[in-house]
Amino acid sequence: MNIQSASLDVPGGCPNKCKFCITDTWKQGDLEMLHNVFRFDNDHNLIFNDFYERLLFLRQQNVDTLVFTGSSSEAIYNKPYLDMFAEANKKLGNNRFINIEIQTSGVKLQENFDYLKNIGIKTISLSLASFNTEKNFEIMQTPNGLKTWTISDLCMDIKKADFNLRLSLNINTDGYSKYLGISDYVLNKNNAFENLFKVCILLKADQITFRKLYSSKEYGIVSNWIKENSAHPDWWDILTSYIMKNGRALNKLPFGAIKYSINGMSTIIDDDCMAKEGVRNNFKYLILRRNCRLYSEWDDPASLIF
């Protein structure tokens, strides 16, 4: 079993109501995976031991990268969980996780830099629906009280705090229209992509992930929005060609994607964010869900590991 990374589905709330968030499209058949056992009550020791054993299993499988993320949740909103992780990780001793990341929309981030440092976060993966701050807030439907930062200022602060910065670009036609329009990517595609990468340089990104939005077969508000705002397949083909032509291949990741270097930034195209591409021996990730069980897929209980 070759596993690139592990994702921890941190229980908690999310103030955003992202128009592309797919959790609501599949959670009705996924209640057990979403059952939160991390209550930190009298059964804390039992939960801690189960949690610790799964972290140990991941390390025994040579998983060296761990990502705090969530299904309709922001990890920073559940500090008891993060504190428990820090305790369990310390117990792993010399075998503890060192390469630790957090996936976030940016809310409540700046005031928690010191806390994130203390629990071992090295990389902040900032999820963006647009480079334009107001459009990003609009698509993510961020509450007015949390619109306290701009994308540029937040990225500068992340770098000043000495974190690695990954821009996770959720590609959609509403948020990235100036880079996705027919006139840009067909008639003047190189200039469009050059401008896109220039923005990433200005934001001081160390890494870039181009993420193709996933849409389930279910029909609903989210699925419909994704279908209406997904980039044309030709755009992805042209982006791939541009990266191959202008970048330098660094290495092939376990799940098949190739990491490229462009202008000193690590660049990956993630066209399978839900890890649905057929039968495989290599796993893009395993997920420790809220019921303290490990799975290989977000939306299929049959993918249970243990």
Order of alpha helices (4+ residues) and beta strands (2+ residues): beta-alpha-alpha-beta-alpha-beta-alpha-beta-alpha-alpha-beta-alpha-alpha-beta-alpha-alpha-beta-beta-beta-beta-beta
